Amino acid sequence: MMLILQESHQIILRMYNQLMRCTLFFFILLTTSNVAFSNSFYQDAFSSFQNNNFEKTIHLLEKDIVFNPKSSDSYILLGKSYNKISDLEKSYKYFNIAFTLNPENIELNFLLGEKSYELGLIEKYGEYISNLETLCSGDCEEIGNLKDLASE
């Protein structure tokens, strides 16, 4: 009886180890596939953006952020795409998401300042000018361009 129990235990242990190896293999396969899909979606979206195909860019980036929700670059490009089709509210929304991920991005602070000004959010506009003055040691083009909006 004891011999049967030991053999059963060994069989179960072997099956468990094989199952764990298979599970690990599939997990690694899925993880690397997601990264590959994400990179492909972003690259395709960037190419579409350069070709002025903003609807396709938006569609691809929406897929990309499913696989890579912490990519500030994806949210920035999504914001730029919505800006190109004149949806300022969504543009501002996606720039803000990117800002939560990367608040020290100079281009992003400029874009948010620009959208804030266009949407009449003057206090926010001032905050982004202040951010740029802190981020740009000395003078940078973005500060001047953002300040020029108010003088137009």
Secondary structure, DSSP 8 states (H G I E B T S, - for coil): -HHHHHHHHHHHHHHHHHHHHHHHHHHHHHHHHHHHHHHHHHHHHHHHHHTT-HHHHHHHHHHHHHH-TT-HHHHHHHHHHHHHTT-HHHHHHHHHHHHHH-TT-HHHHHHHHHHHHHTT-HHHHHHHHHHHHHHSSS--HHHHHHHHHHH-
